[in-house]
Amino acid sequence: MKVGDLVQKRRGRIDPFQQGTTGLVVDVDGIPGCEFIVVLYPNKATSLKRGVQYKAAEFDVINDLETMQ
């Protein structure tokens, strides 16, 4: 997973604002296999400085930057 990927949460606890919503990955932290990502949702006001980290394994990539170019 990379910054700029569009993702949807598929596993783990899914909050109502995440259901059927595509989010944008704005930060990736950790090592491959144990990554954490910060996701920005269009219908959820969040601060990028204090963004919530999610386990990357709970998300599926819908569209990444390489396939869009």
GULUMRO-358858 format. One record per residue (C-alpha): residue in three letters; chain; x, y, z. Coordinates in steps of 0.25 Angstrom, whole numbers, plus 5000, padded with zeros to 4 digits. Layout:
<pts>
<pt rest="ala" kette="A" c1="X" c2="Y" c3="Z"/>
...
</pts>
This chain:
<pts>
<pt rest="met" kette="A" c1="5000" c2="5000" c3="5000"/>
<pt rest="lys" kette="A" c1="5005" c2="5014" c3="4996"/>
<pt rest="val" kette="A" c1="5001" c2="5028" c3="4999"/>
<pt rest="gly" kette="A" c1="4990" c2="5032" c3="4989"/>
<pt rest="asp" kette="A" c1="4984" c2="5018" c3="4988"/>
<pt rest="leu" kette="A" c1="4969" c2="5018" c3="4989"/>
<pt rest="val" kette="A" c1="4964" c2="5007" c3="4999"/>
<pt rest="gln" kette="A" c1="4952" c2="5001" c3="5005"/>
<pt rest="lys" kette="A" c1="4951" c2="4995" c3="5019"/>
<pt rest="arg" kette="A" c1="4947" c2="4980" c3="5018"/>
<pt rest="arg" kette="A" c1="4952" c2="4974" c3="5031"/>
<pt rest="gly" kette="A" c1="4952" c2="4977" c3="5046"/>
<pt rest="arg" kette="A" c1="4942" c2="4987" c3="5052"/>
<pt rest="ile" kette="A" c1="4935" c2="4995" c3="5042"/>
<pt rest="asp" kette="A" c1="4929" c2="5008" c3="5047"/>
<pt rest="pro" kette="A" c1="4917" c2="5014" c3="5040"/>
<pt rest="phe" kette="A" c1="4924" c2="5025" c3="5032"/>
<pt rest="gln" kette="A" c1="4934" c2="5014" c3="5026"/>
<pt rest="gln" kette="A" c1="4922" c2="5005" c3="5021"/>
<pt rest="gly" kette="A" c1="4923" c2="5005" c3="5005"/>
<pt rest="thr" kette="A" c1="4932" c2="5018" c3="5006"/>
<pt rest="thr" kette="A" c1="4945" c2="5019" c3="4999"/>
<pt rest="gly" kette="A" c1="4957" c2="5026" c3="5006"/>
<pt rest="leu" kette="A" c1="4970" c2="5032" c3="5002"/>
<pt rest="val" kette="A" c1="4983" c2="5027" c3="5008"/>
<pt rest="val" kette="A" c1="4991" c2="5039" c3="5013"/>
<pt rest="asp" kette="A" c1="5002" c2="5032" c3="5021"/>
<pt rest="val" kette="A" c1="5008" c2="5019" c3="5023"/>
<pt rest="asp" kette="A" c1="5016" c2="5014" c3="5035"/>
<pt rest="gly" kette="A" c1="5023" c2="5001" c3="5039"/>
<pt rest="ile" kette="A" c1="5030" c2="4990" c3="5031"/>
<pt rest="pro" kette="A" c1="5023" c2="4982" c3="5020"/>
<pt rest="gly" kette="A" c1="5014" c2="4971" c3="5027"/>
<pt rest="cys" kette="A" c1="5012" c2="4980" c3="5039"/>
<pt rest="glu" kette="A" c1="5008" c2="4993" c3="5032"/>
<pt rest="phe" kette="A" c1="4999" c2="5004" c3="5038"/>
<pt rest="ile" kette="A" c1="4992" c2="5014" c3="5029"/>
<pt rest="val" kette="A" c1="4985" c2="5027" c3="5032"/>
<pt rest="val" kette="A" c1="4972" c2="5028" c3="5023"/>
<pt rest="leu" kette="A" c1="4965" c2="5041" c3="5020"/>
<pt rest="tyr" kette="A" c1="4950" c2="5039" c3="5017"/>
<pt rest="pro" kette="A" c1="4941" c2="5050" c3="5010"/>
<pt rest="asn" kette="A" c1="4930" c2="5049" c3="5020"/>
<pt rest="lys" kette="A" c1="4938" c2="5049" c3="5032"/>
<pt rest="ala" kette="A" c1="4945" c2="5062" c3="5038"/>
<pt rest="thr" kette="A" c1="4959" c2="5058" c3="5043"/>
<pt rest="ser" kette="A" c1="4972" c2="5065" c3="5045"/>
<pt rest="leu" kette="A" c1="4984" c2="5059" c3="5037"/>
<pt rest="lys" kette="A" c1="4993" c2="5063" c3="5048"/>
<pt rest="arg" kette="A" c1="4985" c2="5054" c3="5058"/>
<pt rest="gly" kette="A" c1="4980" c2="5044" c3="5048"/>
<pt rest="val" kette="A" c1="4976" c2="5030" c3="5053"/>
<pt rest="gln" kette="A" c1="4984" c2="5019" c3="5049"/>
<pt rest="tyr" kette="A" c1="4978" c2="5006" c3="5044"/>
<pt rest="lys" kette="A" c1="4984" c2="4992" c3="5041"/>
<pt rest="ala" kette="A" c1="4987" c2="4992" c3="5026"/>
<pt rest="ala" kette="A" c1="4983" c2="4977" c3="5026"/>
<pt rest="glu" kette="A" c1="4968" c2="4982" c3="5028"/>
<pt rest="phe" kette="A" c1="4967" c2="4989" c3="5015"/>
<pt rest="asp" kette="A" c1="4967" c2="4986" c3="5001"/>
<pt rest="val" kette="A" c1="4973" c2="4995" c3="4990"/>
<pt rest="ile" kette="A" c1="4962" c2="4999" c3="4980"/>
<pt rest="asn" kette="A" c1="4971" c2="5007" c3="4971"/>
<pt rest="asp" kette="A" c1="4986" c2="5011" c3="4972"/>
<pt rest="leu" kette="A" c1="4994" c2="5022" c3="4966"/>
<pt rest="glu" kette="A" c1="5001" c2="5013" c3="4956"/>
<pt rest="thr" kette="A" c1="4989" c2="5008" c3="4949"/>
<pt rest="met" kette="A" c1="4983" c2="5022" c3="4948"/>
<pt rest="gln" kette="A" c1="4995" c2="5028" c3="4940"/>
</pts>
